[in-house]
């Protein structure tokens, strides 16, 4: 499975709503895992993202999906359980999902899932901010990032 935004093609009556998880993964130095999606991804190919995550499976909780997706995409096992932060509804003309944002500390060496991730690095907050206007970002990830910044500012 794995990979947010890999759901079915747009429905003729408009976007079908899914449940998704967005996990901000930081390394031992507090840097954020940033990656570029593969060119073969159905949705947002070759776009950058500052979250790992994916669709919540049938019968799966958000918390279960967050741990599964983080471990799958980072290519690790034994992560601590991601910490839930907040939910938001992401809607565009083609996509709609209930989104739950999490954070997790990943101090393990990552081996990103090759089917999902073409390139990756860890960036500090300032380095990420410098690239927001220069790189093509997945729009839902960018929206999640903006909401995460606002959430932190209000806390």
Secondary structure, DSSP 8 states (H G I E B T S, - for coil): ---TT-----BTTB--EEEEEEEEEE-TTS-EEEEEE-TT-SSSTT-EES-EEEE--TT--HHHHHHHHHHHHHT-S-----EEEEEEEEE-SS-EEEEEEEEEE--S-----TTTEEEEEEE-HHHHHHHTTTS-B-HHHHHHHHHHHHHHHH-
